[in-house]
């Protein structure tokens, strides 16, 4: 009888333990729910959604993205989610999900509304009054910078209230219309009338999201050169690194690599160039490969490829500080797990035109530093040239394509010098860790580590066994077969000649038999 | 005993009187083909991934449950509405498929296409070709050896490796049928006193089918023109030459159109594959081999990559920079110069082609439909005697092919000499035909290696086994009929 009680006790305690454990795990990994109404490709809705996903990832938030129509009642609870973002891309659609609105009204976590469709409840909780403005072109001002925004048909703005911190100001040329705040944060609620994922607008939105989600990591932007592959013009890479270094601009280089054919001289040249970059204040991000035909079973091959690429580079003292990938990699279970989550620093780049998923799950992950990659060109929309005063509130990488001509290269350098931006200097601030299957790469303020011990980057790679293409394996009897072939050949040639001679002679004899003498 | 002998002789005589060797071959071939194509379970060749485009061009679509590589799809949907892809490809295969669809609509269904109608559409001209070929090789004799020859022809050309493709959308059947007509008509024309214009038209139709079967076949029009050279000896009167010249001009245009009908994407694929699976395949450092050649040596790292990457790759081959820095510079001149500078590598690749060329059975895809009790990718084993034997016993050296071609030419040139002395043309016409076929035999592997490397080599070399089979058959037939060294006097009329 006692044993029976003991058994029950053990089982009960186990269940309790599991329950408790689960609870604590849930608390630690509570996500932010992103609910969007439609992709609305005509207005770059996809880009906006991706921007929100990336911003939250950079803010250190794990996310789950759900379309409004797919939202199920009871999904959004404070126990499961620490925040919710409502993204309204298609104001004309008037898409509604009453279950979602009910759950959101009851939700006590952080709330952010982006775009049209701000309802009365949300406005009242923001302690502001709604103002609907039609057919206006706004100017976004922030400190001394400004950016002209595209013409907007229908925008809901908030009347500024006292004591409410705002981010950026929207003004029009019409004097009758007073200025309105762009981003508003009241307590744990925030509102952005729209999101234009580039330039100043994005920088201000970034600041606001960082404030709302309480994760401000204000730091200088990291200049990143993208579009580098093993097939790129390596002389140009080398020259650019040299000139950037001479101009005192620290930078990162995002490059893909190969796992096969690494014994070729071309790969030696490639890694030599990358070591040259490392020696000139540059750090390397290993860019994720282009995705071809993949499915949910491709995890293993991706793991093997990434490990092989990392090890081949590491052997040659090219130590990547992180992984860079298109943003959609973070929304895919396979690509995220086997590609991104091995690194402490991940650089998320804008999506390419076609995105190939292996197993899309819309669960955005996060790493200790997730860099938001925005193009240098998009920052050019910031007028007044005072960009150095806008310090991104989240880790931001400003990307430039590898120039393809000397002219482009000079133009780029001129722009960079004139911009007078204080760039993030990896040699002073960066600390990263990257795990390959058998090796751990590290970088700490200018020193590279391989499996915990510091690595000296030299001009020549050390510790790589030289592969000799020319050395042939010894094959028994190969000489014999060669000789045999020659003998046969000679035999056939001689036989043919003899036969030919006989044919000629025989014919002459045959003809003579009938010829009159 | 004597009566028994007499009886058997009488039976034989009755047999030969009623059934010619050509009829025997046709009957046998019909039996084999009908068994393979129409007796359940359905046999054919499964889709290797290239068929959907052909289907779309012909107004067909894949029904749900469509199988790739492992099983044959017995039925397809017929598009009911506007099809923007219709007629965008320039291939003679379309004619057959459209006829089959028409037949299907008349007899079977307006919405669902049964592939056996395509099999039937191919079978009828195929049997005609077999009949003509046997006739050309055995006439005017009805000896035992003639019947033996008929059986050999069936053994070679009714092999399952050719026949199975009738129930699919590959270009193989068109090439087989074209080849049968080209050779048969030429051989018959060679032995006639008066030229039969129907046969000449048949010849040109055969050539047209051959060169427009796939875009890769376009350049073969030149080989076919050499094969037709003998016609100018048969046609003696000047004005009729004009007709011949018109025919030649027509097939030349068709060949050119066929060759240029490749889409730019397909062209890029071919160039890329030719580079990564041809130029870069060597034991030594590929990147050093292409250094200082106009293409950056870094592209050596692409060795073994595919244009459509199977999983992951460092750079998308369809990207702008690859196109500009690699594919635009990778011209025919560049490849030719490279292979001239690297003859050993070229020879290795040609030997690879030589070892693949007699393997006509496409073993990478399944032959049965799903639910036929066969596993995925199961192969037909019946009636594959010839392809199996040729695949395993034919020497796998390109040098051997060269020697064989030279030897065969030497044999046939004797007949030309003798016939010219005797003022007859049969052997001369035959010699031109053999020349054309041997040129196909030698040039197709070279073109295949230059044009696409080792990608899908066996399938792109189909014209090689077809032409060498034909030449060897002509050789055997002439040997048996005692007209290898000179034309016989028993000239024939069709």
Contacts between the chains, C-beta under 8 A, distances in Angstrom:
chain1	res1	chain2	res2	distance
A	229	B	314	5.4
A	229	B	315	4.5
A	230	B	298	5.8
A	230	B	301	5.2
A	230	B	314	5.9
A	230	B	315	7.9
A	231	B	296	6.8
A	231	B	298	4.7
A	231	B	299	5.7
A	231	B	301	6.9
A	231	B	302	7.3
A	231	B	314	7.4
A	231	B	315	5.8
A	231	B	321	7.7
A	231	B	322	7.3
A	231	B	325	7.5
A	231	B	326	8.0
A	232	B	298	7.3
A	233	B	296	7.4
A	234	B	298	6.9
A	256	B	314	4.2
A	256	B	315	6.5
A	257	B	314	6.4
A	258	B	301	5.2
A	258	B	314	5.1
A	260	B	301	7.9
A	260	B	303	7.4
A	260	B	304	6.5
A	261	B	286	7.5
A	261	B	287	7.9
A	261	B	300	7.1
A	261	B	301	5.0
A	261	B	303	5.1
A	261	B	304	7.3
A	263	B	285	7.6
A	264	B	285	5.2
A	264	B	286	6.4
A	264	B	287	4.3
A	264	B	288	7.7
A	264	B	300	5.5
A	264	B	301	6.2
A	264	B	303	7.8
A	265	B	285	5.4
A	265	B	287	5.1
A	265	B	288	5.3
A	265	B	297	7.2
A	265	B	300	8.0
A	266	B	287	3.4
A	266	B	297	5.3
A	266	B	298	4.8
A	266	B	299	7.8
A	266	B	300	4.8
A	266	B	301	5.1
A	267	B	287	7.7
A	267	B	301	6.1
A	269	B	297	7.7
A	269	B	298	7.2
A	270	B	298	6.8
A	270	B	301	7.7
A	289	B	312	3.8
A	289	B	313	5.8
A	289	B	314	5.8
A	290	B	309	6.9
A	290	B	312	6.7
A	290	B	313	5.2
A	290	B	314	7.1
A	290	B	315	6.4
A	290	B	316	4.8
A	291	B	311	7.8
A	291	B	312	6.1
A	292	B	308	6.6
A	292	B	309	3.1
A	292	B	310	6.0
A	292	B	311	5.6
A	292	B	312	6.3
A	292	B	313	6.0
A	293	B	308	7.1
A	293	B	309	7.1
A	293	B	310	5.8
A	293	B	311	6.7
A	294	B	311	5.7
A	294	B	312	7.4
A	298	B	311	5.8
A	301	B	311	5.1
A	301	B	312	7.2
A	302	B	311	7.4
A	302	B	312	6.4
A	305	B	311	7.5
A	305	B	312	5.5
A	404	B	321	7.7
A	469	B	283	6.4
A	469	B	284	4.6
A	469	B	285	5.0
A	470	B	284	6.6
A	472	B	283	7.9
